[in-house]
């Protein structure tokens, strides 16, 4: 089981700097978990790419379907839990949702967000760290 945030999902499905690592992590363990908010953020990424004409409408919709398939285990973190986690780690309530899922699952959140890695090192790990533990 792997807990991921939006940037890891985006790296998995949209070619970028960490795509090969994200694909290797998914090949290593495809039981990906996240907070339901991940799909909202991912939709925003897709809409941005589409506006910039880097993706067509059909490509964006196909990627959204792929994301939904990759993430069959979504959690809805209660707002109060997100708020308390945000306060504890001094992060956004958005990021706190992902940390709360990791904490509740007894796992580390895989992220490439350097601020989040620094804010909650006990609950996070980078892609390379996750791959080395596999």
C-alpha positions in Angstrom: 0.0 0.0 0.0 1.3 3.4 -1.0 -0.2 6.8 0.0 0.4 9.5 -2.6 -0.4 13.2 -3.1 -1.4 14.9 -6.4 2.1 15.5 -7.7 2.9 11.8 -7.6 -0.3 11.0 -9.5 0.5 13.7 -12.0 4.0 12.3 -12.5 2.6 8.8 -13.1 0.2 9.9 -15.8 1.8 13.0 -17.4 5.3 12.8 -18.8 7.7 14.9 -16.6 10.9 14.9 -14.5 9.7 12.1 -12.2 7.5 10.0 -14.5 9.9 7.0 -14.7 10.2 6.9 -10.9 6.4 7.2 -10.4 5.8 4.4 -12.9 8.4 2.2 -11.1 6.6 2.9 -7.8 3.3 1.9 -9.3 4.8 -1.2 -10.8 6.3 -2.1 -7.4 3.0 -1.6 -5.6 -0.2 -0.5 -7.4 -2.3 -0.3 -4.2 -2.3 3.5 -4.2 -4.3 5.4 -1.5 -5.0 9.1 -1.2 -7.5 11.7 0.0 -10.4 12.3 -2.3 -9.2 15.8 -2.9 -6.5 14.4 -5.1 -8.9 14.1 -8.0 -10.0 17.8 -7.6 -6.4 18.9 -7.8 -5.6 16.5 -10.6 -8.6 17.9 -12.6 -7.2 21.4 -12.1 -3.8 20.3 -13.5 -5.6 18.7 -16.5 -7.6 21.9 -17.1 -4.5 24.0 -16.9 -2.7 21.8 -19.4 -5.7 21.9 -21.7 -5.9 25.7 -21.5 -2.2 25.9 -22.3 -2.9 23.6 -25.3 -0.6 20.9 -24.0 -3.5 18.4 -23.8 -6.6 18.0 -25.9 -10.0 17.6 -24.3 -10.0 13.9 -25.1 -6.5 13.4 -23.7 -7.4 15.2 -20.5 -10.6 13.1 -20.1 -8.6 9.9 -20.7 -6.0 10.9 -18.1 -8.8 11.6 -15.6 -10.2 8.1 -16.1 -6.8 6.6 -15.7 -6.3 8.5 -12.4 -9.7 7.2 -11.2 -8.5 3.7 -12.0 -5.2 4.1 -10.3 -6.7 5.4 -7.1 -9.4 3.0 -6.0 -8.8 3.7 -2.4 -9.8 7.3 -1.6 -10.4 8.6 1.9 -12.5 11.6 2.9 -10.6 13.2 5.8 -13.0 15.1 8.1 -12.5 18.9 7.9 -11.6 19.1 11.6 -8.9 16.5 11.1 -7.5 18.4 8.2 -7.5 21.6 10.2 -5.7 20.0 13.2 -3.1 18.4 11.0 -2.5 21.7 9.2 -2.1 23.4 12.5 0.3 20.7 13.8 2.6 20.8 10.8 2.0 24.4 9.6 1.0 23.3 6.2 -2.1 24.1 4.0 -5.3 22.3 4.8 -5.0 20.8 1.3 -1.6 19.2 2.1 -2.8 18.3 5.6 -5.5 16.0 4.1 -2.8 13.8 2.5 -0.7 13.8 5.7 -3.8 12.7 7.6 -4.4 9.8 5.3 -0.8 8.6 5.7 -1.1 8.9 9.5 -4.4 7.0 9.6 -3.0 4.3 7.3 0.3 4.0 9.3 2.2 4.8 6.2 4.4 7.5 4.8 3.0 9.9 2.2 5.0 9.8 -1.0 5.5 13.3 -2.3 8.0 15.4 -4.2 6.8 18.6 -2.4 10.0 19.8 -0.7 8.1 22.0 1.7 5.9 19.1 2.8 8.8 16.8 3.1 10.5 19.3 5.4 7.4 20.1 7.4 6.5 16.5 8.2 9.5 14.2 7.8 8.1 11.5 10.0 5.0 11.2 7.7 6.6 11.7 4.3 9.1 10.3 1.9 10.3 11.2 -1.6 9.8 9.0 -4.6 13.4 7.8 -4.5 13.0 6.9 -0.8 9.9 4.9 -1.4 11.5 3.0 -4.3 14.6 2.2 -2.2 12.3 0.6 0.5 10.4 -1.5 -2.0 
